[in-house]
Amino acid sequence: MPWTLPLRPSRRSLLAGAAGAAGAALLTGCSADTPSQEEAGIPLERRMRETAVRDSERLLERYDATRAAHPDLAERLAPLRAAVAAHAVALAPAAAGSRAPSPAAPSGAVGAAAPTASPEPVPPKPAEALAALAGAERKLSETRTSDLSGAPGELARLLASVAACGAVHAHLLTSTPGAAS
């Protein structure tokens, strides 16, 4: 008696085919056309430093936008902005150090890049603008603190110092200048 194909596939063959397709999809997903940073051989410390510099640059943009919207706050913001710029320089990877802004960079300058718009609009009242800037400092400080557990030794110490400085900035931005604490 000759063997003939069944009219419909069996449940077993459907399950085997589905499992094979799922396995192939998983393997294909792991080998995307563009290699991830880890596959490209970029060390963890360098990736962490580049992210930290980008975060500092965004914070500098917030300082510049706040200073542009409220020129009367420029004197108060200047030393804090200079410290954030210094953090970006200190965090920059050795080979990408020329991209980081200098502590004395003029308003809106980030290395050779053109100034970009602040990610969030600056509140119209100076006190609200300072509170928003303090919130950005606080959030970045918390992010850097949480990054400490995965950072290599020297970078972890630097991130801890920069996070502490950010927390102090948040306090200074929301405190009344000249008031005794």
N, CA and C atoms as an extended XYZ file, in Angstrom:
543
Properties=species:S:1:pos:R:3:atomname:S:1:resname:S:1:resid:I:1 pbc="F F F"
N         0.829       -1.159        0.000 N   MET     1
C         0.000        0.000        0.000 CA  MET     1
C         0.888        1.241        0.000 C   MET     1
N         0.753        2.120       -0.969 N   PRO     2
C         1.606        3.300       -1.049 CA  PRO     2
C         1.241        4.318        0.033 C   PRO     2
N         2.281        4.972        0.471 N   TRP     3
C         2.086        6.008        1.511 CA  TRP     3
C         1.652        7.297        0.844 C   TRP     3
N         0.647        7.986        1.433 N   THR     4
C         0.166        9.257        0.886 CA  THR     4
C         0.237       10.318        1.964 C   THR     4
N         0.411       11.519        1.554 N   LEU     5
C         0.452       12.622        2.500 CA  LEU     5
C        -0.925       12.855        3.105 C   LEU     5
N        -0.993       13.148        4.402 N   PRO     6
C        -2.294       13.458        4.984 CA  PRO     6
C        -2.783       14.792        4.429 C   PRO     6
N        -4.088       14.949        4.397 N   LEU     7
C        -4.682       16.159        3.862 CA  LEU     7
C        -4.381       17.373        4.716 C   LEU     7
N        -4.276       17.189        5.982 N   ARG     8
C        -3.921       18.310        6.862 CA  ARG     8
C        -2.786       17.883        7.785 C   ARG     8
N        -1.947       18.842        8.205 N   PRO     9
C        -0.805       18.456        9.043 CA  PRO     9
C        -1.266       18.036       10.435 C   PRO     9
N        -0.487       17.174       11.033 N   SER    10
C        -0.813       16.724       12.391 CA  SER    10
C        -0.440       17.800       13.403 C   SER    10
N        -0.999       17.668       14.571 N   ARG    11
C        -0.698       18.613       15.638 CA  ARG    11
C         0.790       18.586       15.979 C   ARG    11
N         1.375       17.410       15.952 N   ARG    12
C         2.793       17.268       16.273 CA  ARG    12
C         3.658       18.021       15.260 C   ARG    12
N         3.337       17.929       13.986 N   SER    13
C         4.143       18.620       12.978 CA  SER    13
C         3.956       20.137       13.068 C   SER    13
N         2.755       20.591       13.422 N   LEU    14
C         2.529       22.025       13.608 CA  LEU    14
C         3.341       22.565       14.783 C   LEU    14
N         3.330       21.829       15.902 N   LEU    15
C         4.096       22.256       17.074 CA  LEU    15
C         5.595       22.245       16.794 C   LEU    15
N         6.050       21.236       16.085 N   ALA    16
C         7.482       21.167       15.760 CA  ALA    16
C         7.875       22.327       14.842 C   ALA    16
N         7.015       22.630       13.877 N   GLY    17
C         7.295       23.752       12.973 CA  GLY    17
C         7.297       25.083       13.709 C   GLY    17
N         6.334       25.275       14.622 N   ALA    18
C         6.259       26.516       15.393 CA  ALA    18
C         7.486       26.664       16.285 C   ALA    18
N         7.902       25.584       16.916 N   ALA    19
C         9.086       25.642       17.777 CA  ALA    19
C        10.331       25.976       16.955 C   ALA    19
N        10.429       25.383       15.778 N   GLY    20
C        11.572       25.679       14.915 CA  GLY    20
C        11.582       27.129       14.462 C   GLY    20
N        10.398       27.652       14.111 N   ALA    21
C        10.304       29.049       13.679 CA  ALA    21
C        10.649       29.996       14.824 C   ALA    21
N        10.167       29.682       16.037 N   ALA    22
C        10.471       30.523       17.199 CA  ALA    22
C        11.970       30.512       17.493 C   ALA    22
N        12.592       29.352       17.412 N   GLY    23
C        14.030       29.262       17.648 CA  GLY    23
C        14.821       30.045       16.607 C   GLY    23
N        14.390       29.952       15.360 N   ALA    24
C        15.069       30.702       14.294 CA  ALA    24
C        14.902       32.200       14.504 C   ALA    24
N        13.714       32.628       14.939 N   ALA    25
C        13.479       34.055       15.195 CA  ALA    25
C        14.364       34.548       16.335 C   ALA    25
N        14.499       33.739       17.378 N   LEU    26
C        15.354       34.141       18.499 CA  LEU    26
C        16.805       34.269       18.060 C   LEU    26
N        17.269       33.307       17.290 N   LEU    27
C        18.659       33.360       16.831 CA  LEU    27
C        18.877       34.527       15.883 C   LEU    27
N        17.913       34.798       15.036 N   THR    28
C        18.040       35.918       14.107 CA  THR    28
C        18.036       37.235       14.864 C   THR    28
N        17.210       37.344       15.901 N   GLY    29
C        17.137       38.571       16.696 CA  GLY    29
C        18.443       38.879       17.394 C   GLY    29
N        19.204       37.876       17.711 N   CYS    30
C        20.478       38.084       18.406 CA  CYS    30
C        21.576       38.543       17.466 C   CYS    30
N        21.373       38.376       16.170 N   SER    31
C        22.415       38.783       15.233 CA  SER    31
C        21.852       39.813       14.260 C   SER    31
N        21.552       40.983       14.778 N   ALA    32
C        20.991       42.052       13.957 CA  ALA    32
C        22.043       42.554       12.976 C   ALA    32
N        21.574       43.278       11.947 N   ASP    33
C        22.490       43.818       10.943 CA  ASP    33
C        23.477       44.812       11.542 C   ASP    33
N        23.021       45.664       12.476 N   THR    34
C        23.902       46.637       13.104 CA  THR    34
C        24.357       46.082       14.451 C   THR    34
N        25.640       45.958       14.648 N   PRO    35
C        26.122       45.400       15.913 CA  PRO    35
C        25.859       46.360       17.064 C   PRO    35
N        25.556       45.764       18.226 N   SER    36
C        25.369       46.593       19.411 CA  SER    36
C        26.720       47.147       19.830 C   SER    36
N        26.684       48.065       20.786 N   GLN    37
C        27.946       48.654       21.243 CA  GLN    37
C        28.842       47.592       21.860 C   GLN    37
N        28.234       46.611       22.551 N   GLU    38
C        29.047       45.559       23.156 CA  GLU    38
C        29.703       44.713       22.078 C   GLU    38
N        28.942       44.393       21.008 N   GLU    39
C        29.514       43.601       19.930 CA  GLU    39
C        30.585       44.379       19.177 C   GLU    39
N        30.434       45.689       19.119 N   ALA    40
C        31.409       46.517       18.407 CA  ALA    40
C        32.696       46.688       19.211 C   ALA    40
N        32.712       46.181       20.430 N   GLY    41
C        33.923       46.241       21.237 CA  GLY    41
C        34.115       47.538       21.996 C   GLY    41
N        33.061       48.306       22.205 N   ILE    42
C        33.180       49.549       22.982 CA  ILE    42
C        33.124       49.176       24.463 C   ILE    42
N        34.158       49.494       25.212 N   PRO    43
C        34.206       49.109       26.622 CA  PRO    43
C        33.091       49.779       27.440 C   PRO    43
N        32.675       49.096       28.491 N   LEU    44
C        31.614       49.584       29.373 CA  LEU    44
C        31.933       50.974       29.912 C   LEU    44
N        33.152       51.189       30.372 N   GLU    45
C        33.495       52.489       30.948 CA  GLU    45
C        33.331       53.601       29.920 C   GLU    45
N        33.746       53.364       28.710 N   ARG    46
C        33.611       54.394       27.661 CA  ARG    46
C        32.139       54.697       27.389 C   ARG    46
N        31.318       53.651       27.279 N   ARG    47
C        29.879       53.868       27.056 CA  ARG    47
C        29.267       54.661       28.200 C   ARG    47
N        29.648       54.319       29.419 N   MET    48
C        29.107       55.028       30.587 CA  MET    48
C        29.551       56.486       30.591 C   MET    48
N        30.801       56.723       30.246 N   ARG    49
C        31.311       58.099       30.203 CA  ARG    49
C        30.602       58.912       29.119 C   ARG    49
N        30.419       58.323       27.949 N   GLU    50
C        29.747       59.039       26.867 CA  GLU    50
C        28.312       59.390       27.242 C   GLU    50
N        27.628       58.475       27.908 N   THR    51
C        26.263       58.743       28.370 CA  THR    51
C        26.268       59.856       29.405 C   THR    51
N        27.210       59.815       30.325 N   ALA    52
C        27.297       60.846       31.366 CA  ALA    52
C        27.574       62.220       30.757 C   ALA    52
N        28.419       62.280       29.737 N   VAL    53
C        28.717       63.553       29.074 CA  VAL    53
C        27.461       64.075       28.375 C   VAL    53
N        26.754       63.188       27.670 N   ARG    54
C        25.506       63.618       27.007 CA  ARG    54
C        24.503       64.149       28.027 C   ARG    54
N        24.397       63.486       29.172 N   ASP    55
C        23.488       63.958       30.220 CA  ASP    55
C        23.907       65.336       30.721 C   ASP    55
N        25.198       65.543       30.899 N   SER    56
C        25.692       66.855       31.337 CA  SER    56
C        25.429       67.913       30.273 C   SER    56
N        25.593       67.551       29.016 N   GLU    57
C        25.332       68.507       27.930 CA  GLU    57
C        23.860       68.921       27.911 C   GLU    57
N        22.982       67.956       28.133 N   ARG    58
C        21.542       68.293       28.186 CA  ARG    58
C        21.247       69.212       29.368 C   ARG    58
N        21.907       68.967       30.491 N   LEU    59
C        21.712       69.834       31.649 CA  LEU    59
C        22.249       71.238       31.358 C   LEU    59
N        23.374       71.317       30.662 N   LEU    60
C        23.904       72.626       30.261 CA  LEU    60
C        22.903       73.367       29.375 C   LEU    60
N        22.250       72.645       28.489 N   GLU    61
C        21.231       73.257       27.634 CA  GLU    61
C        20.087       73.817       28.481 C   GLU    61
N        19.734       73.096       29.542 N   ARG    62
C        18.673       73.583       30.432 CA  ARG    62
C        19.117       74.855       31.149 C   ARG    62
N        20.365       74.871       31.598 N   TYR    63
C        20.895       76.082       32.242 CA  TYR    63
C        20.862       77.257       31.264 C   TYR    63
N        21.312       77.014       30.043 N   ASP    64
C        21.351       78.085       29.044 CA  ASP    64
C        19.956       78.582       28.693 C   ASP    64
N        19.010       77.668       28.562 N   ALA    65
C        17.638       78.070       28.250 CA  ALA    65
C        17.035       78.868       29.406 C   ALA    65
N        17.319       78.458       30.628 N   THR    66
C        16.804       79.174       31.798 CA  THR    66
C        17.428       80.563       31.872 C   THR    66
N        18.723       80.629       31.624 N   ARG    67
C        19.420       81.923       31.657 CA  ARG    67
C        18.908       82.840       30.550 C   ARG    67
N        18.601       82.284       29.380 N   ALA    68
C        18.080       83.095       28.278 CA  ALA    68
C        16.659       83.594       28.582 C   ALA    68
N        15.854       82.754       29.211 N   ALA    69
C        14.475       83.139       29.525 CA  ALA    69
C        14.405       84.099       30.704 C   ALA    69
N        15.373       84.015       31.607 N   HIS    70
C        15.394       84.844       32.818 CA  HIS    70
C        16.792       85.432       33.008 C   HIS    70
N        17.128       86.488       32.254 N   PRO    71
C        18.476       87.067       32.346 CA  PRO    71
C        18.843       87.534       33.746 C   PRO    71
N        17.859       87.862       34.552 N   ASP    72
C        18.145       88.297       35.914 CA  ASP    72
C        18.700       87.161       36.779 C   ASP    72
N        18.596       85.916       36.331 N   LEU    73
C        19.138       84.774       37.073 CA  LEU    73
C        20.554       84.399       36.625 C   LEU    73
N        21.059       85.082       35.602 N   ALA    74
C        22.343       84.699       35.008 CA  ALA    74
C        23.479       84.648       36.027 C   ALA    74
N        23.547       85.643       36.887 N   GLU    75
C        24.635       85.682       37.872 CA  GLU    75
C        24.533       84.518       38.850 C   GLU    75
N        23.324       84.191       39.257 N   ARG    76
C        23.112       83.091       40.198 CA  ARG    76
C        23.420       81.742       39.551 C   ARG    76
N        23.108       81.601       38.270 N   LEU    77
C        23.293       80.328       37.575 CA  LEU    77
C        24.722       80.105       37.086 C   LEU    77
N        25.479       81.177       36.893 N   ALA    78
C        26.809       81.074       36.288 CA  ALA    78
C        27.741       80.072       36.985 C   ALA    78
N        27.901       80.125       38.318 N   PRO    79
C        28.840       79.166       38.923 CA  PRO    79
C        28.347       77.719       38.865 C   PRO    79
N        27.029       77.529       38.916 N   LEU    80
C        26.485       76.175       38.845 CA  LEU    80
C        26.657       75.606       37.431 C   LEU    80
N        26.414       76.463       36.434 N   ARG    81
C        26.590       76.043       35.050 CA  ARG    81
C        28.060       75.699       34.781 C   ARG    81
N        28.959       76.511       35.316 N   ALA    82
C        30.394       76.254       35.138 CA  ALA    82
C        30.780       74.909       35.748 C   ALA    82
N        30.193       74.579       36.892 N   ALA    83
C        30.486       73.287       37.529 CA  ALA    83
C        29.972       72.136       36.667 C   ALA    83
N        28.775       72.277       36.092 N   VAL    84
C        28.232       71.230       35.221 CA  VAL    84
C        29.121       71.054       33.988 C   VAL    84
N        29.601       72.158       33.424 N   ALA    85
C        30.513       72.074       32.282 CA  ALA    85
C        31.817       71.373       32.679 C   ALA    85
N        32.304       71.663       33.875 N   ALA    86
C        33.520       70.994       34.357 CA  ALA    86
C        33.276       69.500       34.541 C   ALA    86
N        32.076       69.138       34.976 N   HIS    87
C        31.749       67.712       35.120 CA  HIS    87
C        31.789       67.026       33.763 C   HIS    87
N        31.252       67.684       32.747 N   ALA    88
C        31.261       67.094       31.406 CA  ALA    88
C        32.692       66.865       30.926 C   ALA    88
N        33.568       67.807       31.212 N   VAL    89
C        34.977       67.665       30.821 CA  VAL    89
C        35.616       66.513       31.591 C   VAL    89
N        35.356       66.437       32.885 N   ALA    90
C        35.956       65.384       33.713 CA  ALA    90
C        35.436       63.995       33.335 C   ALA    90
N        34.180       63.913       32.929 N   LEU    91
C        33.580       62.623       32.594 CA  LEU    91
C        33.912       62.150       31.183 C   LEU    91
N        34.367       63.049       30.326 N   ALA    92
C        34.609       62.710       28.923 CA  ALA    92
C        35.664       61.628       28.800 C   ALA    92
N        35.411       60.654       27.901 N   PRO    93
C        36.445       59.656       27.629 CA  PRO    93
C        37.678       60.350       27.057 C   PRO    93
N        38.826       59.782       27.261 N   ALA    94
C        40.088       60.411       26.845 CA  ALA    94
C        40.090       60.773       25.371 C   ALA    94
N        39.625       59.888       24.495 N   ALA    95
C        39.666       60.154       23.054 CA  ALA    95
C        38.594       61.145       22.621 C   ALA    95
N        37.509       61.275       23.395 N   ALA    96
C        36.425       62.177       23.007 CA  ALA    96
C        36.440       63.458       23.831 C   ALA    96
N        37.527       63.724       24.538 N   GLY    97
C        37.600       64.890       25.409 CA  GLY    97
C        37.392       66.209       24.690 C   GLY    97
N        37.721       66.282       23.407 N   SER    98
C        37.576       67.544       22.683 CA  SER    98
C        36.127       67.893       22.425 C   SER    98
N        35.213       66.926       22.559 N   ARG    99
C        33.805       67.167       22.304 CA  ARG    99
C        33.126       67.822       23.500 C   ARG    99
N        33.646       67.623       24.692 N   ALA   100
C        33.014       68.151       25.892 CA  ALA   100
C        33.174       69.659       25.965 C   ALA   100
N        32.194       70.343       26.552 N   PRO   101
C        32.271       71.791       26.664 CA  PRO   101
C        33.312       72.205       27.690 C   PRO   101
N        33.844       73.386       27.520 N   SER   102
C        34.787       73.897       28.497 CA  SER   102
C        34.006       74.598       29.595 C   SER   102
N        34.567       74.691       30.813 N   PRO   103
C        33.856       75.345       31.904 CA  PRO   103
C        33.490       76.792       31.584 C   PRO   103
N        34.242       77.448       30.728 N   ALA   104
C        33.968       78.853       30.424 CA  ALA   104
C        33.217       79.020       29.107 C   ALA   104
N        32.594       77.927       28.624 N   ALA   105
C        31.899       78.000       27.338 CA  ALA   105
C        30.803       79.048       27.382 C   ALA   105
N        30.660       79.815       26.315 N   PRO   106
C        29.616       80.826       26.291 CA  PRO   106
C        28.237       80.193       26.266 C   PRO   106
N        27.244       80.996       26.536 N   SER   107
C        25.874       80.524       26.585 CA  SER   107
C        25.510       79.769       25.317 C   SER   107
N        25.001       78.538       25.531 N   GLY   108
C        24.552       77.739       24.415 CA  GLY   108
C        25.642       76.937       23.735 C   GLY   108
N        26.902       77.179       24.029 N   ALA   109
C        27.973       76.469       23.337 CA  ALA   109
C        28.211       75.120       23.977 C   ALA   109
N        28.286       74.099       23.163 N   VAL   110
C        28.624       72.762       23.604 CA  VAL   110
C        29.645       72.255       22.607 C   VAL   110
N        30.906       72.403       22.954 N   GLY   111
C        31.967       72.041       22.022 CA  GLY   111
C        31.804       72.863       20.756 C   GLY   111
N        31.870       72.210       19.603 N   ALA   112
C        31.707       72.912       18.334 CA  ALA   112
C        30.277       72.807       17.821 C   ALA   112
N        29.403       72.126       18.584 N   ALA   113
C        28.026       71.931       18.141 CA  ALA   113
C        27.221       73.209       18.297 C   ALA   113
N        26.218       73.352       17.445 N   ALA   114
C        25.324       74.507       17.538 CA  ALA   114
C        24.396       74.313       18.723 C   ALA   114
N        23.950       75.395       19.359 N   PRO   115
C        23.048       75.243       20.480 CA  PRO   115
C        21.741       74.599       20.034 C   PRO   115
N        21.192       73.788       20.922 N   THR   116
C        19.929       73.127       20.626 CA  THR   116
C        18.881       73.606       21.609 C   THR   116
N        17.637       73.379       21.267 N   ALA   117
C        16.543       73.810       22.122 CA  ALA   117
C        16.509       72.964       23.390 C   ALA   117
N        16.081       73.576       24.468 N   SER   118
C        15.927       72.869       25.729 CA  SER   118
C        14.847       71.809       25.565 C   SER   118
N        15.029       70.635       26.184 N   PRO   119
C        14.052       69.576       26.020 CA  PRO   119
C        12.676       69.944       26.585 C   PRO   119
N        12.638       70.800       27.549 N   GLU   120
C        11.380       71.232       28.137 CA  GLU   120
C        11.355       72.749       28.155 C   GLU   120
N        10.164       73.327       27.992 N   PRO   121
C        10.099       74.786       28.039 CA  PRO   121
C        10.425       75.298       29.446 C   PRO   121
N        11.003       76.484       29.492 N   VAL   122
C        11.354       77.098       30.769 CA  VAL   122
C        10.103       77.765       31.334 C   VAL   122
N         9.766       77.479       32.594 N   PRO   123
C         8.599       78.125       33.200 CA  PRO   123
C         8.729       79.651       33.174 C   PRO   123
N         7.605       80.357       33.090 N   PRO   124
C         7.642       81.817       32.945 CA  PRO   124
C         8.081       82.569       34.203 C   PRO   124
N         7.871       82.002       35.371 N   LYS   125
C         8.251       82.666       36.620 CA  LYS   125
C         9.644       82.200       37.038 C   LYS   125
N        10.491       83.128       37.482 N   PRO   126
C        11.862       82.745       37.866 CA  PRO   126
C        11.908       81.642       38.930 C   PRO   126
N        11.048       81.718       39.941 N   ALA   127
C        11.070       80.702       40.997 CA  ALA   127
C        10.722       79.324       40.442 C   ALA   127
N         9.768       79.297       39.517 N   GLU   128
C         9.392       78.021       38.895 CA  GLU   128
C        10.513       77.511       37.990 C   GLU   128
N        11.190       78.422       37.315 N   ALA   129
C        12.303       78.041       36.452 CA  ALA   129
C        13.441       77.437       37.280 C   ALA   129
N        13.716       78.047       38.434 N   LEU   130
C        14.750       77.501       39.318 CA  LEU   130
C        14.338       76.134       39.847 C   LEU   130
N        13.061       75.985       40.188 N   ALA   131
C        12.578       74.698       40.689 CA  ALA   131
C        12.685       73.621       39.607 C   ALA   131
N        12.374       73.974       38.366 N   ALA   132
C        12.490       73.011       37.270 CA  ALA   132
C        13.946       72.616       37.045 C   ALA   132
N        14.834       73.581       37.114 N   LEU   133
C        16.262       73.304       36.953 CA  LEU   133
C        16.762       72.440       38.113 C   LEU   133
N        16.283       72.738       39.322 N   ALA   134
C        16.651       71.918       40.486 CA  ALA   134
C        16.151       70.486       40.312 C   ALA   134
N        14.952       70.334       39.756 N   GLY   135
C        14.422       68.997       39.499 CA  GLY   135
C        15.281       68.233       38.503 C   GLY   135
N        15.756       68.925       37.474 N   ALA   136
C        16.640       68.284       36.495 CA  ALA   136
C        17.960       67.874       37.143 C   ALA   136
N        18.505       68.738       37.984 N   GLU   137
C        19.747       68.406       38.704 CA  GLU   137
C        19.521       67.191       39.610 C   GLU   137
N        18.407       67.197       40.325 N   ARG   138
C        18.099       66.106       41.255 CA  ARG   138
C        17.932       64.786       40.505 C   ARG   138
N        17.210       64.819       39.395 N   LYS   139
C        16.982       63.604       38.607 CA  LYS   139
C        18.296       63.048       38.066 C   LYS   139
N        19.152       63.930       37.547 N   LEU   140
C        20.440       63.475       37.034 CA  LEU   140
C        21.322       62.937       38.167 C   LEU   140
N        21.254       63.568       39.314 N   SER   141
C        22.011       63.092       40.474 CA  SER   141
C        21.566       61.681       40.863 C   SER   141
N        20.261       61.452       40.856 N   GLU   142
C        19.733       60.122       41.191 CA  GLU   142
C        20.144       59.088       40.141 C   GLU   142
N        20.116       59.480       38.881 N   THR   143
C        20.528       58.574       37.808 CA  THR   143
C        21.992       58.185       37.978 C   THR   143
N        22.823       59.164       38.253 N   ARG   144
C        24.256       58.876       38.421 CA  ARG   144
C        24.501       58.021       39.650 C   ARG   144
N        23.737       58.237       40.698 N   THR   145
C        23.877       57.410       41.896 CA  THR   145
C        23.503       55.964       41.592 C   THR   145
N        22.452       55.761       40.817 N   SER   146
C        22.057       54.390       40.487 CA  SER   146
C        23.058       53.737       39.526 C   SER   146
N        23.778       54.524       38.747 N   ASP   147
C        24.784       53.978       37.826 CA  ASP   147
C        26.055       53.527       38.545 C   ASP   147
N        26.208       53.894       39.801 N   LEU   148
C        27.438       53.569       40.527 CA  LEU   148
C        27.694       52.073       40.607 C   LEU   148
N        26.637       51.274       40.783 N   SER   149
C        26.841       49.839       40.988 CA  SER   149
C        27.467       49.154       39.778 C   SER   149
N        27.245       49.671       38.569 N   GLY   150
C        27.812       49.039       37.389 CA  GLY   150
C        29.082       49.686       36.878 C   GLY   150
N        29.520       50.743       37.533 N   ALA   151
C        30.682       51.492       37.036 CA  ALA   151
C        31.994       50.922       37.574 C   ALA   151
N        33.033       50.940       36.735 N   PRO   152
C        34.365       50.554       37.215 CA  PRO   152
C        34.834       51.535       38.299 C   PRO   152
N        35.773       51.118       39.126 N   GLY   153
C        36.230       51.848       40.308 CA  GLY   153
C        36.402       53.352       40.195 C   GLY   153
N        37.314       53.796       39.353 N   GLU   154
C        37.608       55.231       39.267 CA  GLU   154
C        36.404       56.010       38.743 C   GLU   154
N        35.711       55.459       37.758 N   LEU   155
C        34.525       56.120       37.229 CA  LEU   155
C        33.424       56.170       38.287 C   LEU   155
N        33.298       55.130       39.093 N   ALA   156
C        32.297       55.124       40.169 CA  ALA   156
C        32.573       56.249       41.165 C   ALA   156
N        33.826       56.450       41.511 N   ARG   157
C        34.170       57.535       42.432 CA  ARG   157
C        33.840       58.894       41.819 C   ARG   157
N        34.138       59.062       40.541 N   LEU   158
C        33.841       60.314       39.855 CA  LEU   158
C        32.327       60.543       39.767 C   LEU   158
N        31.577       59.500       39.405 N   LEU   159
C        30.120       59.627       39.341 CA  LEU   159
C        29.523       59.962       40.706 C   LEU   159
N        30.074       59.379       41.761 N   ALA   160
C        29.582       59.678       43.107 CA  ALA   160
C        29.811       61.148       43.451 C   ALA   160
N        30.985       61.654       43.110 N   SER   161
C        31.284       63.064       43.386 CA  SER   161
C        30.374       63.995       42.586 C   SER   161
N        30.176       63.671       41.311 N   VAL   162
C        29.338       64.503       40.450 CA  VAL   162
C        27.877       64.424       40.899 C   VAL   162
N        27.431       63.247       41.324 N   ALA   163
C        26.060       63.098       41.825 CA  ALA   163
C        25.858       63.919       43.087 C   ALA   163
N        26.844       63.901       43.976 N   ALA   164
C        26.744       64.702       45.198 CA  ALA   164
C        26.700       66.190       44.872 C   ALA   164
N        27.503       66.602       43.916 N   CYS   165
C        27.513       68.000       43.498 CA  CYS   165
C        26.155       68.389       42.911 C   CYS   165
N        25.553       67.505       42.132 N   GLY   166
C        24.232       67.764       41.574 CA  GLY   166
C        23.176       67.921       42.655 C   GLY   166
N        23.273       67.119       43.710 N   ALA   167
C        22.330       67.237       44.820 CA  ALA   167
C        22.492       68.587       45.520 C   ALA   167
N        23.730       69.043       45.652 N   VAL   168
C        23.983       70.361       46.245 CA  VAL   168
C        23.438       71.456       45.330 C   VAL   168
N        23.625       71.305       44.032 N   HIS   169
C        23.072       72.282       43.089 CA  HIS   169
C        21.560       72.379       43.245 C   HIS   169
N        20.892       71.232       43.362 N   ALA   170
C        19.430       71.233       43.522 CA  ALA   170
C        19.047       72.015       44.785 C   ALA   170
N        19.797       71.814       45.839 N   HIS   171
C        19.515       72.556       47.086 CA  HIS   171
C        19.745       74.041       46.887 C   HIS   171
N        20.858       74.404       46.281 N   LEU   172
C        21.176       75.822       46.079 CA  LEU   172
C        20.167       76.512       45.158 C   LEU   172
N        19.655       75.791       44.187 N   LEU   173
C        18.683       76.382       43.267 CA  LEU   173
C        17.334       76.662       43.932 C   LEU   173
N        17.024       75.902       44.976 N   THR   174
C        15.717       76.079       45.619 CA  THR   174
C        15.796       76.831       46.934 C   THR   174
N        17.011       77.162       47.374 N   SER   175
C        17.144       77.919       48.623 CA  SER   175
C        17.156       79.410       48.318 C   SER   175
N        16.862       80.195       49.319 N   THR   176
C        16.872       81.653       49.157 CA  THR   176
C        18.309       82.151       49.304 C   THR   176
N        18.818       82.875       48.295 N   PRO   177
C        20.191       83.357       48.382 CA  PRO   177
C        20.372       84.305       49.581 C   PRO   177
N        21.444       84.106       50.303 N   GLY   178
C        21.763       84.980       51.423 CA  GLY   178
C        21.043       84.620       52.710 C   GLY   178
N        20.111       83.651       52.669 N   ALA   179
C        19.396       83.261       53.883 CA  ALA   179
C        20.245       82.274       54.681 C   ALA   179
N        20.185       82.411       55.998 N   ALA   180
C        20.925       81.470       56.869 CA  ALA   180
C        20.179       80.148       56.896 C   ALA   180
N        20.914       79.057       56.757 N   SER   181
C        20.273       77.744       56.756 CA  SER   181
C        20.264       77.166       58.129 C   SER   181
